[in-house]
């Protein structure tokens, strides 16, 4: 009887102590476990999300991408979706693992008597379940906050990209490049060139580096090299690639305004020699000048050697010419000048002129007129004077034929000749000056030379046509010869000054150009 009474008293005492513990200590245990569980769920969610964000962006790229996408143009939402998906799978698993651990540690294999372990395990289990329910709220709030933040930053990034694109377009307009940049190979106007990665070992081609999905101020190539996205931020320092023919464009394309100056005239009129002399005049005229590409540098050195050695440059190949591109001037006056030396046959064969698209973008033209190609010139010479001039150097194509066909071809391309200027370079002054045909003619006066062409050579219709077709026309008597390693004929600087000094684009400021103006302007008649 007494043992039963003792057992009964013990049970009642245990139940009393258990009730007191449950009422007073139990809520603390449950609350503590709930907080720990909720904190673990939030921490686990953040760890999953950060793990996704820290993954290499290259692993998140679609196949065939040329650069790594800007984070808020896709990867950010991907990280959010991936993080939420992992959380939906792993957070319930975390709660389940915790409950199983409690069952194992406090119910199946308790470290103390089951009278203490089982109630404590139950309280821990209740706290875990309540913590799991409560932890869902902050996780959902964090997910919602993350979503809103990504959407705001994504909108801000895209707005910034559009603003920077607009600023870049404005810069191109100021530099008069809003209609595109000239490819010196295919003559297309490239709205925006592609660029090669600055890492020579990489060589990836980026078709559009402007702010957008691949970067706002910088884009990251797959090789890891960061590239500027704006011309004003330095993308012009990269190698520009034509998007039409995939050829290399001139250095610093897009950084400076461009001038296109085509030289046209009959076969053997002296275009190539004049081209070489013009380049040499630029080099020695006191204005900073540098080849804009390696091809120009190599070709110019060959032409300069022939010019200074008193030879005659080879005739212009009938194949499509590549521009001689030079960076002319300094600072704000610097210009990217494209000089085109076109074979005379292309202007006498109508089927060839359609390829000369570069002429449509020119606003200054140079027509090379060979007086030796005019029969009236030879008719006014006596036998001794004719013998003194090598007739094999004369062009075999009448200048008026070349001019009319060239003007017609350029008009068909849409060039506004009524807003363009024409420099007429009457060539081979060094050959005809001693013939007596220029006696009494002011060789530095455009009007006097025009009168000479009309009266002595019978080219009055040609002179009137030039004045009619172009807004401004000026005629120069020129000798495309060098007077030494660093001297050119004094007739050349005025021609250069007029070609590169008009329309607010004064880039050639050599001393000889300032000393000699080249005569009076001849306007449209």
C-alpha positions in Angstrom: 0.0 0.0 0.0 2.8 2.4 0.9 4.8 2.0 -2.4 1.6 2.6 -4.4 1.0 5.8 -2.4 4.5 6.9 -3.0 4.2 6.2 -6.7 1.0 8.2 -6.8 2.5 11.1 -5.0 5.5 11.0 -7.4 3.2 11.0 -10.4 1.3 13.9 -9.0 4.5 15.8 -8.2 5.9 15.1 -11.8 2.6 16.3 -13.3 2.7 19.4 -11.2 6.3 20.2 -12.1 5.6 19.4 -15.8 2.6 21.8 -15.8 4.6 24.5 -14.1 7.4 24.0 -16.6 5.0 24.0 -19.6 3.2 27.1 -18.4 6.3 29.2 -17.3 9.3 27.7 -19.1 7.7 26.1 -22.1 6.8 29.4 -23.9 10.4 30.5 -23.6 11.6 27.3 -25.1 9.0 27.4 -27.9 9.7 31.1 -28.6 13.5 30.6 -28.6 13.2 27.6 -31.0 10.8 29.5 -33.2 13.2 32.4 -33.5 16.1 30.1 -34.2 14.2 28.2 -36.8 12.9 31.4 -38.5 16.5 32.9 -38.4 17.8 29.7 -40.0 15.3 29.8 -42.8 16.0 33.5 -43.5 19.8 32.8 -43.4 19.4 29.8 -45.6 17.4 31.8 -48.1 20.0 34.5 -48.2 22.9 32.0 -48.5 21.1 30.3 -51.5 20.5 33.7 -53.1 24.1 35.0 -52.5 25.4 31.7 -53.8 23.6 32.2 -57.1 24.7 35.8 -57.3 28.3 34.9 -56.8 28.3 32.3 -59.6 30.4 33.3 -62.6 28.3 35.2 -65.0 29.7 33.3 -67.9 27.8 30.2 -66.6 24.5 32.2 -66.9 25.0 33.3 -70.5 22.9 32.0 -73.4 25.0 30.3 -76.2 26.5 32.5 -78.9 26.7 35.7 -76.8 29.6 38.0 -77.7 29.9 39.5 -74.2 28.6 39.0 -70.7 25.2 40.5 -70.2 24.9 43.4 -67.8 23.6 42.1 -64.5 20.3 43.9 -64.6 19.6 42.8 -68.2 18.7 39.2 -67.3 21.1 37.6 -64.8 19.5 39.5 -61.9 16.0 38.1 -62.5 17.6 34.7 -63.2 19.3 34.8 -59.8 16.1 35.7 -58.2 14.1 33.0 -59.8 16.8 30.4 -59.2 17.2 31.5 -55.5 13.4 31.3 -54.9 13.2 27.9 -56.6 16.0 26.5 -54.5 14.4 28.1 -51.4 11.1 26.4 -52.1 12.8 23.0 -52.3 15.4 23.4 -49.6 13.7 25.3 -46.8 11.0 22.6 -46.1 13.9 20.1 -46.2 15.7 22.2 -43.6 12.6 22.2 -41.3 12.2 18.4 -41.8 15.8 17.8 -41.0 15.4 19.8 -37.8 12.3 17.9 -36.7 14.0 14.5 -37.4 17.1 15.6 -35.4 14.8 16.5 -32.5 13.1 13.2 -32.7 16.3 11.3 -32.7 18.1 13.3 -30.0 15.2 13.8 -27.6 12.8 11.0 -28.2 14.6 8.0 -29.5 18.0 8.4 -27.9 17.6 11.0 -25.2 20.7 12.2 -23.4 18.7 12.3 -20.1 15.7 10.5 -18.7 12.7 10.3 -21.0 10.6 12.1 -18.3 12.6 15.3 -19.1 13.6 14.6 -22.7 10.2 13.8 -24.2 8.5 17.1 -22.9 11.5 19.1 -23.9 11.6 17.4 -27.4 7.9 18.1 -27.8 8.4 21.8 -26.9 11.3 22.0 -29.3 9.2 20.4 -32.1 6.3 22.9 -31.5 8.8 25.8 -31.6 10.3 24.5 -34.8 6.9 24.2 -36.5 5.9 27.7 -35.3 9.2 29.1 -36.4 8.8 27.5 -39.8 5.4 29.1 -40.2 6.7 32.4 -38.9 9.8 32.2 -41.1 7.8 32.1 -44.3 6.8 35.7 -43.8 10.3 37.3 -43.7 11.4 35.1 -46.6 8.5 36.2 -48.7 9.0 39.8 -47.7 12.7 39.5 -48.6 11.8 37.9 -51.9 9.3 40.7 -52.7 11.7 43.4 -51.7 14.4 41.8 -53.8 12.0 41.6 -56.8 11.0 45.3 -56.4 14.7 46.4 -56.0 15.7 44.4 -59.1 12.9 45.9 -61.2 13.8 49.4 -60.1 17.5 48.9 -60.8 16.6 47.3 -64.1 14.5 50.2 -65.1 17.2 52.6 -63.9 19.8 50.7 -65.9 17.8 50.7 -69.1 16.9 54.4 -68.7 20.6 55.2 -68.1 21.5 53.2 -71.3 18.9 55.1 -73.4 20.1 58.4 -72.0 23.8 57.6 -72.7 22.8 56.4 -76.2 21.0 59.7 -76.8 24.1 61.6 -75.6 26.3 59.5 -77.8 24.1 60.2 -80.8 24.3 63.9 -79.9 28.1 63.7 -79.8 28.1 62.0 -83.3 25.8 64.8 -84.6 28.1 67.5 -83.2 31.0 65.7 -85.0 28.8 65.5 -88.2 28.8 61.7 -88.0 25.1 61.2 -87.4 24.7 59.8 -91.0 27.4 57.2 -90.4 31.1 56.8 -90.6 32.7 56.0 -94.0 34.3 52.7 -94.5 37.4 53.2 -96.7 37.0 49.8 -98.3 33.3 49.4 -99.3 32.4 53.1 -99.0 29.2 52.3 -97.0 28.1 54.7 -94.3 28.4 52.7 -91.2 25.8 53.9 -88.5 28.0 52.3 -85.8 31.0 50.1 -86.4 31.7 46.8 -84.7 34.8 46.7 -82.5 37.4 44.0 -81.9 38.3 43.1 -78.3 41.4 45.0 -77.2 43.0 41.7 -76.2 44.9 40.6 -79.3 44.8 37.0 -78.1 41.0 37.1 -77.9 39.9 39.0 -81.1 36.2 38.6 -80.5 34.1 41.0 -82.5 31.4 43.1 -80.7 28.8 44.3 -83.1 27.2 47.0 -81.0 29.2 48.2 -78.0 26.8 51.0 -77.1 25.1 51.0 -73.6 22.6 48.2 -73.4 22.2 44.6 -72.4 26.0 44.0 -72.3 26.9 46.9 -70.2 26.2 50.6 -69.4 29.6 52.2 -69.2 31.7 49.1 -69.7 31.1 45.7 -71.2 32.9 42.6 -70.3 34.2 40.4 -73.1 34.1 36.6 -72.6 37.9 36.8 -72.2 37.5 39.1 -69.2 38.7 42.3 -70.9 36.4 45.3 -70.1 35.6 47.5 -73.1 34.2 51.1 -73.2 30.6 51.4 -74.5 30.7 55.0 -75.7 32.8 56.7 -78.3 33.2 59.6 -75.9 34.4 57.2 -73.2 37.1 55.8 -75.4 35.6 53.1 -77.7 37.2 54.9 -80.7 40.6 53.6 -79.4 39.5 50.0 -80.2 39.8 48.7 -83.7 36.7 49.6 -85.7 35.3 47.0 -88.1 32.9 47.7 -90.9 29.5 45.9 -90.4 29.1 45.5 -94.1 32.4 44.3 -95.5 34.0 43.3 -92.2 37.2 45.2 -93.1 39.2 47.3 -90.6 38.2 50.9 -90.6 40.5 53.9 -90.0 42.0 54.5 -86.5 39.9 56.7 -84.2 36.9 56.3 -86.4 34.0 58.2 -84.8 36.3 60.4 -82.7 36.7 63.2 -85.2 34.6 64.7 -88.0 35.2 63.2 -91.4 36.0 64.9 -94.7 35.8 63.0 -97.9 37.7 64.5 -100.8 37.5 62.5 -104.1 40.1 63.2 -106.9 38.8 62.5 -110.3 40.0 63.2 -113.8 41.1 61.4 -117.0 43.6 58.6 -117.3 47.2 60.0 -116.8 45.8 63.4 -115.8 48.2 63.4 -112.8 45.8 62.4 -110.0 48.1 59.9 -108.3 51.0 62.3 -108.4 48.8 65.1 -107.1 47.6 62.8 -104.4 51.2 62.1 -103.3 52.0 65.8 -103.4 48.9 66.7 -101.4 49.9 64.2 -98.7 53.5 65.6 -98.7 52.1 69.1 -98.5 50.1 68.1 -95.4 53.1 66.5 -93.9 55.4 69.5 -94.4 52.9 72.3 -94.1 53.1 72.9 -90.4 49.8 71.2 -89.5 49.9 68.0 -87.4 49.1 65.0 -89.7 49.4 61.3 -89.2 48.3 58.3 -91.3 45.0 56.9 -89.9 45.9 53.3 -90.8 48.8 51.1 -91.8 47.8 50.9 -95.4 47.9 54.7 -95.9 51.3 54.8 -94.2 52.8 52.2 -96.5 51.2 53.6 -99.7 52.3 57.1 -98.8 55.9 56.1 -98.2 56.0 54.5 -101.6 54.4 57.5 -103.3 56.7 59.9 -101.4 59.8 58.0 -102.6 58.7 58.2 -106.2 57.8 61.9 -105.8 61.1 63.0 -104.2 63.1 60.9 -106.7 61.6 62.8 -109.6 59.8 59.8 -110.9 56.2 59.4 -111.9 53.8 57.3 -109.7 52.2 54.3 -111.3 48.7 54.8 -112.7 45.8 54.4 -110.4 44.6 50.7 -110.5 41.2 50.2 -112.1 40.1 48.2 -109.1 38.1 50.0 -106.5 40.4 52.5 -104.7 41.0 52.4 -101.0 40.9 55.7 -99.2 44.1 57.4 -98.1 43.0 58.3 -94.6 44.9 60.8 -92.5 44.3 62.5 -89.2 44.7 66.2 -89.9 44.9 69.0 -87.4 45.0 69.0 -83.6 42.5 69.1 -80.8 39.2 70.5 -81.7 40.3 71.1 -85.3 41.3 67.6 -85.9 39.6 65.8 -88.8 39.7 62.3 -90.3 40.3 63.0 -94.0 39.6 60.4 -96.6 41.3 61.1 -100.0 40.2 58.9 -102.9 42.3 58.6 -106.0 39.9 57.1 -108.6 41.0 55.5 -111.8 40.0 57.7 -114.8 38.5 54.6 -116.6 35.8 54.4 -113.9 34.4 57.7 -114.9 34.5 57.0 -118.6 32.7 53.6 -118.2 29.2 54.0 -116.9 28.9 50.5 -115.5 31.8 51.3 -113.2 30.6 54.5 -111.6 27.9 52.9 -109.4 30.6 51.4 -107.2 32.0 54.9 -106.3 29.5 55.4 -103.5 31.9 57.4 -101.4 31.5 60.4 -103.8 27.9 60.8 -102.6 29.1 61.8 -99.2 31.7 64.3 -100.3 31.2 68.0 -100.1 34.6 69.0 -101.6 35.8 67.5 -104.9 39.1 67.9 -106.8 39.0 67.7 -110.5 42.4 67.2 -112.1 42.5 68.8 -115.5 45.4 67.9 -117.8 46.0 70.8 -120.3 48.2 68.4 -122.3 45.1 66.4 -123.2 43.5 69.4 -125.0 44.4 69.6 -128.7 44.2 73.4 -128.6 47.2 73.5 -126.2 49.4 71.8 -128.7 48.1 73.8 -131.5 49.5 77.0 -130.0 53.1 75.6 -129.8 55.8 75.7 -132.3 58.0 72.7 -133.1 60.7 73.5 -130.5 58.1 74.1 -127.8 56.4 70.7 -128.6 59.7 68.9 -128.5 60.5 70.3 -125.1 57.4 68.6 -123.6 57.1 64.8 -123.3 53.8 64.1 -125.0 53.6 60.6 -123.6 52.8 62.2 -120.2 49.5 63.6 -121.6 46.1 62.2 -120.7 44.3 60.6 -123.7 40.8 61.4 -122.4 39.2 64.8 -123.0 38.6 66.6 -119.7 35.1 67.7 -120.5 34.0 64.1 -121.2 35.4 62.9 -117.8 33.8 65.8 -116.0 30.4 65.4 -117.5 30.2 61.7 -116.9 31.6 62.0 -113.3 29.1 64.7 -112.5 26.2 62.7 -113.9 27.3 59.6 -112.0 27.7 61.5 -108.7 24.3 63.1 -109.2 22.7 59.7 -109.6 24.1 58.7 -106.3 22.2 61.6 -104.6 25.1 63.9 -103.9 23.9 67.5 -103.5 26.4 69.1 -105.9 24.7 72.5 -105.6 25.9 72.5 -102.0 29.4 71.1 -102.7 32.6 72.8 -103.7 35.0 72.0 -106.6 38.7 72.6 -106.7 40.0 72.4 -110.3 43.6 71.4 -110.3 45.1 72.3 -113.6 48.0 69.9 -113.5 51.6 69.8 -114.9 52.3 73.4 -114.4 56.0 72.5 -114.2 55.8 71.2 -117.8 53.8 74.0 -119.4 55.2 77.0 -117.6 58.2 77.2 -120.0 56.1 76.7 -123.1 55.1 80.4 -123.4 51.3 79.6 -123.2 51.1 81.1 -119.7 52.8 84.4 -120.5 50.9 87.3 -119.0 48.6 85.0 -117.0 48.4 85.4 -113.2 48.9 81.8 -112.2 47.6 82.5 -108.6 44.3 84.0 -109.7 41.4 81.7 -110.2 39.6 84.1 -112.6 42.7 84.6 -114.7 43.2 80.9 -115.0 39.5 80.4 -115.9 39.9 83.1 -118.6 43.0 81.3 -119.9 41.2 78.0 -120.1 38.4 79.6 -122.0 40.4 81.8 -124.4 43.5 79.7 -125.0 42.3 76.1 -124.7 38.6 76.5 -125.8 37.2 75.0 -122.5 34.7 77.8 -121.9 31.8 75.3 -121.9 33.6 73.2 -119.3 34.3 76.2 -117.1 30.7 77.4 -117.2 29.5 73.8 -116.5 31.7 73.7 -113.4 30.4 76.9 -112.1 26.8 75.8 -112.8 27.0 72.4 -111.1 28.9 73.4 -107.9 28.2 76.0 -105.3 31.8 77.2 -105.2 34.4 76.6 -107.8 38.1 77.6 -107.7 40.7 76.9 -110.3 44.4 76.3 -109.4 47.4 75.9 -111.6 49.4 73.1 -109.9 52.7 71.3 -110.2 52.6 68.0 -108.2 56.4 67.9 -107.7 58.7 67.9 -104.8 61.6 70.4 -104.5 63.5 68.3 -102.1 63.0 65.9 -99.3 60.8 68.3 -97.4 59.7 70.9 -100.0 56.8 70.9 -102.3 55.9 73.2 -105.2 54.4 76.5 -103.9 51.3 76.0 -106.0 50.1 73.2 -103.7 49.5 74.8 -100.3 46.8 77.2 -101.6 44.9 74.1 -103.0 45.2 72.3 -99.7 44.1 75.4 -97.7 41.0 75.8 -99.8 40.1 72.1 -99.7 40.5 71.7 -96.0 39.9 75.3 -94.8 36.3 75.9 -95.8 32.9 75.4 -94.2 34.1 76.0 -90.7 36.5 73.0 -91.0 39.8 74.8 -91.1 42.3 72.0 -90.4 45.2 72.9 -92.7 47.0 75.9 -91.3 50.5 75.6 -92.8 52.6 78.7 -93.1 52.6 78.5 -96.9 48.8 78.2 -96.9 48.5 81.4 -95.0 51.0 83.2 -97.2 49.2 82.3 -100.4 45.4 82.3 -100.7 45.1 81.0 -104.2 43.2 83.9 -105.9 39.6 85.1 -105.9 36.7 82.7 -105.4 34.7 81.8 -108.4 31.1 81.3 -107.5 28.3 79.7 -109.5 27.8 81.6 -112.6 
